[in-house]
């Protein structure tokens, strides 16, 4: 089989599963033993026809991972960098998640998790909730502030 056609087939198969960045496709082609010049030709052609668009990928990735996984801007920036998205494209996509949206998402995550912590004492709740937010990339200051507010609010709700 023609190496260009083979490389194109690999890329199209990967793109059928989910959108991917140019770097991800390049890495997949390298793992399959596709020569660099063939990979570059195929990737350039996919760019030209709009099947590979790192800026669009970054926007969709950020929206999805922030809304459904609750990841912070910092965690999203790390993921985009790992996927090979250019800094400029990543910054534009991350600009859609402002501080207010990030804090509101953190509050929603804490409220949801707080319900499952039941009768745990306040210190345990704070430790577990701050840890959860830290794993999702939220800053320590934001995590503590949000958790303290939400734990205090839940304690007040329990007394009434």
N, C-alpha and C positions, 0 to 999 in steps of 0.2 A: 504494500500500500504506500502511496505517496506520503512522505513525511509531513508535508504541509497539511494535507487532508487529515492525517492522523492527529496532529496537534490541534487542528480546528475541532475535530470530533471530541477530543479530551476536554477542551474548553467549553464547548456547547453542552456537553454532558454535565459538567460542573455547574454551569450557569442555569441549567434546568432545575437543579435542586434549590439554589438560592443565589441572589446577587453576590458577586465577588469582586474584589479589587484586582487591579492589574498585577500587583505584587503577588497576591494569592495565586492567580492563574499562572504567573511565571514560575513560582515555586513548584506548583503541581506539574508543570511541563518539565521542569528540571528533574524532579523525582522520577518521571517516566522516561528519562533519558533523551528528551528532545533537544536537539542542538540549539545553541543560543541564537544563531541567525534565523533559524526556522521559527523559533518561539517569538522572536522580535517581530518578524513579518506577520505572524498570525495575530499577535497582541495589538499591533498597530492597526491592522484591518478591523479587529473587533472594536477598537477605539473609534475608528472612522465611522463605522455604521451605528455606533451608539450602544453596543451591547456591553461595553465596559465603560462606566462613568463613575470614577472614584468620588466626585463631589455628590452625586445623587446617592451613591451607596452610603456615604457618610451621613447624609441627612436622614435617610430611612433607618440606618443603624442606630443613630442617636435617639430618634423618636421612639423606636421600638424598645430599645434596651432601657431607656429612661422610664417610659410608661409601664412596661410590663415587668421588668426586672428591678426597677427602682434604683438604677445605678446613678451615681453622682457624675457631674461634669468631669471631675478628675479621673474617675475610673473609666469613663467613656473615652477620654483623651488617650489614656494608656492603650485601650483596646484598638482604637483607630490607628495609633502609631504602630502597634504590633501587626496590624493588617496592611500596613504600607501606605496609608492615606497621607497625602501631602499635608504639611502643617497648615497651609492656607485653607484648604478644603475642610480640614478638621475644625479649624477655628470658626469658619462660617457655620458649620453644622452645629457646633457647640453653642454658638450665640443664641440659638433657638431655646436653649434651656437657661433662663435667667435665674438669679438668686431666689426670687420669689417662688418660681416653679420648683426649684430644687428643694427649698425648705418645705413647701407644701407636700411634695412627694415623700420626703423624710417623715413628715407628720403622719401621713397615711400609712406608711410602713410601720411606724411605731404603734399607732392605734390598732392596726390589725394584729400585730404580734403581741401587744399588751393583753388582748383578750385571752390569748392562749396561755399566758403566764399564771393565770388564776390567783391562788393565795400566796404566791411567793412574796417574801418581804421586799420592802422598797429598794434596799441596796442591791438585792439580787436582780430585781427588775431593771434597775438602772444599768447595772453591769452588762446584763444580757442584751439590752436594747442598744446601748452604746456600741457594744461589740458588733452587733448586726449591722448598724449603720457604718461602722468603720470598715467592715468587710465589703460594703457596697461603695466605698470610696469617699464617704462624707467626712468633712474635716472634724477634728475633735471638738472644736468650739461649737459648731453647729449641732453636732450630735448631742453633746451635753445639754445645750440650751433646749433643743426640741424635746429630748427625753424628760428632762426635769419638768418642763411645762406640761407635757402629756401625762406623766405619772401623777403630778399634782392635780391636774384636772380629773383624772380617773379616780383619785382618792376622794376628791370633793363630791364627785357623782355618786360614789358608794355610800357616803354619809347621808345623802338625801333620799 
